[in-house]
Amino acid sequence: MQIALQKNEIIENLFFSHKGVNSKSPLEKHNISSDYRTKMMDWMVEVCSSFKCAKRTYFLASRIFDAYLIKIGQEGKTFENKDVHAIGVTAMYLASKYEDILPLHSKVVADKIAHGAISAK
């Protein structure tokens, strides 16, 4: 019961902390094409399906992905298309830890999903 309450509080905080953010494009201050973001989101669906992640994992991962881009953009840093894969993989890893009963292991993420682009440590 306590865990469910904490989970609901986290979800509420996630939505309320980004109130008004939905009107902004996550790509607004970055050099990332919308086609590239779309391909990343499609790829994330495939990965979540292949590794049998919960359906909510994808949606949380895409929210984390967009929220991170918005936050970093507000701080003045700019990302390029080449950065999208690492951000997406990290967002999926975090979402899996939060949503999945058996979350993705860091070694699996580093070796099989990121293909060595990020470290397991």
C-alpha positions in Angstrom: 0.0 0.0 0.0 2.8 2.4 0.9 4.6 1.7 -2.3 1.5 2.4 -4.4 1.1 5.7 -2.6 4.7 6.7 -3.2 4.4 5.8 -6.9 1.2 7.9 -7.3 3.0 10.8 -5.6 5.9 10.5 -7.9 3.7 10.4 -11.0 1.8 13.5 -9.8 5.0 15.4 -9.1 6.3 14.5 -12.6 3.2 15.9 -14.2 2.9 19.0 -12.0 6.6 19.9 -12.1 6.3 20.2 -15.8 3.0 22.2 -15.8 3.0 24.4 -18.9 5.9 22.6 -20.4 3.7 20.6 -22.8 3.1 23.7 -24.9 6.8 23.8 -25.7 8.5 21.6 -28.2 11.3 19.6 -26.6 13.4 20.3 -29.8 12.9 24.0 -29.6 16.4 24.9 -28.5 18.3 22.0 -30.0 19.8 21.0 -33.3 17.7 17.8 -33.4 15.4 17.2 -36.4 11.8 16.2 -35.7 12.3 13.2 -38.0 15.3 12.0 -35.9 13.2 12.3 -32.7 10.4 10.4 -34.4 12.8 7.6 -35.4 14.1 7.5 -31.9 10.6 7.1 -30.4 9.9 4.3 -32.9 13.1 2.6 -32.0 12.3 2.9 -28.3 8.9 1.1 -29.0 10.8 -1.7 -30.7 13.3 -2.1 -27.9 10.7 -2.0 -25.2 8.8 -4.7 -27.1 11.9 -6.9 -27.7 13.0 -6.8 -24.1 9.4 -7.3 -22.8 9.2 -4.1 -20.9 5.9 -2.9 -19.4 3.8 -0.7 -21.8 4.1 2.1 -19.3 7.9 2.0 -19.6 7.9 3.4 -23.1 5.6 6.2 -22.2 7.6 7.2 -19.1 10.8 6.9 -21.2 9.5 9.3 -23.8 8.4 11.7 -21.1 11.8 11.6 -19.5 13.4 12.1 -22.9 11.4 15.1 -23.7 11.6 16.6 -20.2 15.3 16.3 -20.2 15.6 18.0 -23.6 13.4 20.9 -22.4 15.3 21.3 -19.1 18.7 21.2 -20.7 17.5 23.6 -23.4 16.4 26.1 -20.7 19.9 25.9 -19.2 21.4 27.0 -22.6 23.0 23.7 -23.7 22.3 22.4 -27.2 22.1 18.8 -28.3 22.7 17.5 -31.8 21.2 14.4 -33.6 24.3 12.4 -32.5 23.3 12.8 -28.8 19.7 11.5 -29.2 20.6 7.8 -29.0 22.4 8.1 -25.6 19.6 10.2 -24.2 17.0 7.8 -25.4 18.8 4.7 -24.0 19.3 6.4 -20.7 15.6 7.4 -20.5 14.5 3.8 -21.2 16.9 2.5 -18.6 15.5 4.9 -16.0 11.9 4.2 -17.0 12.5 0.4 -16.8 13.9 0.7 -13.3 10.7 2.6 -12.3 8.1 0.6 -14.2 9.3 -3.0 -14.8 9.1 -5.8 -12.3 12.3 -7.2 -13.8 14.0 -4.0 -15.0 16.7 -3.8 -17.6 20.2 -4.6 -16.3 22.9 -2.1 -17.0 25.1 -4.6 -18.7 22.2 -5.5 -21.1 21.6 -1.9 -21.8 25.2 -1.1 -22.5 26.0 -4.2 -24.6 22.7 -5.0 -26.4 20.7 -1.8 -26.5 23.4 0.9 -26.7 25.9 -1.3 -28.6 28.7 -0.1 -26.4 27.9 3.6 -26.8 27.5 4.0 -23.0 29.2 2.2 -20.1 27.5 -0.3 -17.9 29.0 1.5 -14.9 
